[in-house]
Amino acid sequence: MASFAERLKELREERNLGQEEPGAELEVSKNTVYRWEAGRQQPKEEHVMFLANFFHVHYLYLPGAVDDRNIITNEDESDKDGEMMLKLYRSLSPDLKKMVRLTVNSAYLVERERKEQ
């Protein structure tokens, strides 16, 4: 699978954009985009999400978790999204897995409480 750096550069070049265009949209410097494309620096998660929207690709495509660029918009495809999330989860360190479990558990409790009201 291609890396984030490779995919970002590929998407940018496909649209005939310089490094300054996505940088300006994100309010980061051209040098920051350069460092991402060179693999010298990793973007923040919110930057990855923004870039996925900017390039009209699925948010898991850029970091290389999936090879399908398409944004999932159909409710019937939620299983694919779940499979991708499980794949990402399995790649995490034990500490980060614990953080994810706590976050999901908290979200579940909030949702359950909303339904009971």
N, C-alpha and C positions, 0 to 999 in steps of 0.2 A: 504494500500500500504506500501511496505517496505521503510525504510529510506535510504538515501545515505550511511550511515555508514554500515547498514546491507547488502546492495547490493555490496558495495565495498569489504567487507570481503568475501561474498559468491563467487564473481567472482575470487578473488585472491585464495581462497582455492580450487575452482574447477580446477584451473590450477596448483595446488600444489606449489604455490609461497609463499615465506616469505614476510614480509613487506618491506624488503630491495630491492627486485627486482623492484616493481613499483616505489619505492622511488628513486632508482638509475636512472631509466629512466626519471623521472621528475626533477632530481637533487634536491630532498628534502630528509631529513633524515628519517630513519626508524621510529623515534619518531613522526614525522609529520604524517606519514601514520597511526601509532597507534592512534594518537589523532583524525584523521578523522574517523577511524573505531570505536572508542569509543564514537563518537558523541561529543567530547569536542571542536572540531575546524571544521570549514567549509573550504573546499578548495576554491581557486580562480577559477573563471569561466574557465580560460585557462587550469587549472589542470583537471577540470571535462571533458573538451573537449578532452584533451590528454588521460585521463584514458579511456574514451569511445572508442577512437581509439585503444588504447593498448589492451583492452579486447574485441574488435570487437562487441560492442553493440551500439545501438542508443544513441545519446548524451542526450536525455531526459529520458532514462531508469535509469541512475545512480541517478539523483536527485529525482526519484520517480514520475515523471510527467506522465509516461506511464509504462505499465507492459510488453510491447512487446520489447524484446531485439534487434530485427532485425534492421539493418541499412536500412533506406529507400533509395533505389537506383533507383526505377522505377519512371519516371516522372508522371505516372498515379496516384501515391500515394501521390502527393503533397497536395491533400485535407486533408489527414490524418495529414500531417505535419502542415498544417494551423490550423486544429482543436486542435492539441497539443499546438501550439503557443497561440491560443486563450485561452485555459485552463490555461496556465501559466500566461498570461496577466491578466486574471480575478483574479488571486491569489495575484497580486501585490498591494502594498500600493498606494494611490492616487499620491504621489510624483513620484514613480517609473513609474506609468502608464503615467504620463505626459512626463517623460523622453523618454519612448518608443515611444509615439506619435510623439514627436519632432524628434527622430532619424529616424523613418519610413518616416515622411514627408520630411526630408532632403534627404533621399535616393531616394524617389520618384522624387523630383525635379532634382537631379543629373541625374537620369535615363532618365527623360523626356528631359533634355537638351542634353544628348548624342544622343538621337533618332532624335532630331531636326537638328543635325549637319550633 
